[in-house]
Amino acid sequence: LEVDASWKVARKIPQTLFGLFFEEINHAGAGGIWAELVSNREIYSIGFEAGGQNTPSNIDPWSIIGDESSIYVTTERASRFSKNIIALRMEVLCDHCPGGSVGIYNPGFWGMNIEEGKAYNLVMHIRSLEHVEMTASLTCYDGSQNIASTSIVHDGVQEWLKIELQLVAQGTCRTSRLELTTSKRGVIWFDQVSLMPSGTYKGHGFRKELVHMLLDLRPQFLRFPGGCFVEGNQTKNAFRWRESIGPWEERPGHYGDVWKYWTDDGLGYYEFLQLAEDLGAAPIWVFNAGISHTDAVDTSVIAPFVRDALDSIEFARGSAKSTWGSVRASMGHPERFPLKYVTVGNEDCDKINYKGNYLKFYNAIREAYPDIQIISNCDGSSRPLDHPADLYDFHVYTNPNDLFLSKDKFRRTSRSGPKVFVSEYAVNVDAGNGNLLASLAESAFLIGLEENSDVVQMASYASLFANDNDRNWNPDAIVFNSWQQYGTPSYWIQTIFRESSGAVIHPVRLSSSYSGSLAASAITWQDNEHTFLRVKIVNIGSNTLNLTIDVAGLQAGVDRKRSAITVLTSNNPSDENSFSDPNKVVPVKKDLPNAAEEMQVSLVPHSLTSFD
Ligand code: AHR
């Protein structure tokens, strides 16, 4: 393997190259990175709208403590919030209630993770005409073990009352539930009930451990909020940014009809922008193009959707005095969010009305915000686009062999015209739940993207997150439940590419006898003090390969004292990580004491090896 490390032939990789694609899929957000513990809260709430706006409605997963003779729970159009009109009415029928008290409980998203010594903020709205004496408690799964509780006492009034209190856990239980109980006969209405851990990332509502896993990838951008989630099966169920901002109690939430679950939109447009900022990543806002999987808005009447997109951009980056910028400021972020990329729709290129609608969005955004980079859904990698764009989406889901070969995909792509955004890539065939082989094919593909980064400007794996209780899309980069998380091999390989964004790429020449099983790249990259050369080689085959790495033209200043070798491999290409064995397939880093410009190396079967 020959590496020409001289600067003459080097080229800078775009700073934007590797980032993240977040989609509300697999409960990635609701019951995932958004730390709300109450399921069907309607933003910090029992909104009950998840059951529909009919009364009585399905209050799932809320349930009752007691029996038919002691408690009667239904829903009514009684809320104080105009966009969340359904409230829960609880009537206690007993004077000597079974077990001492009756009430309602919420099990969260497959159980709440409550940890000893930690504080949990409960916010809810209640109303009662009678004197209220209630208990709010956190109990382990079946209510058998109480780990936190507090009493709520208030005089009966006509008005709704907002209750805010903190519960401190006296024990740990991964499958806890929130109980609201009373032993007093009477009627209490509940609405908007939220329970948030007090220690979310920067206090912004994100689950810390999951954010840390994202930070470890040093993402350069965050594409959000989907995916098909942006489109909906029907346009009426698409993500609508306006309904996802402002006070949490007033967000109606919506049913994501592609991935088939309710989202309270607590993780809304503002929170996505905040998450991007917290990650140090450029936000990439994918908005609905008036097109879903089954219906489409005609271009002749798309104007309100275009206005809506312009308003969303003003919300992100308008001054705090502008109409929508002031809403952002009122939510706690007077500074502008640096929104520089928008995507018009998702996978809509071949859908009726896309081109017409796209041009309306394009022209309006270009005129109002000339610096914004506009991304088209149409693939321009094989032939030029027939419409203007700054970048175009390219999605690939395939088998290991095909993705390995796709490393050369962009060699023949035109260098003039819009740049490529590989906004979704993954091996999803023969990948198990995310195995080593899949990750190696992805590594080879990423090496190809580095090599072609004069035309490929950005790339992100899909899908990012899966709650293990709802693995609707498989495989994923990060798998979690209420209290644990691990990276699949596809996650870990991305940690080996994180220094590539903004690095310098050098040409490599690999003997053709290896071309069926190896892919290689060489970069130089810098941390605060040093410059490093990194040679990455994927061996996707089942043989150990011995070869010589021959580096020519290495510049003075490249640190040779801290040389290291990092290998990601396992016994079997089908090996995966799991909750019980989260580190089965992870990179292992060792010192490389005899690093030299000419070096004999051995590449173990099924491996990604990085020489620094
Ligand atoms: O990543 C999962 C889905 O795959 C996305 O929602 C969609 O864009 C693609 O088809």
Boltz pocket constraint, residues with backbone or C-beta under 6 A from the ligand:
constraints:
  - pocket:
      binder: B
      contacts: [[A, 23], [A, 25], [A, 226], [A, 227], [A, 228], [A, 229], [A, 346], [A, 347], [A, 424], [A, 462], [A, 463], [A, 473]]
      max_distance: 6.0
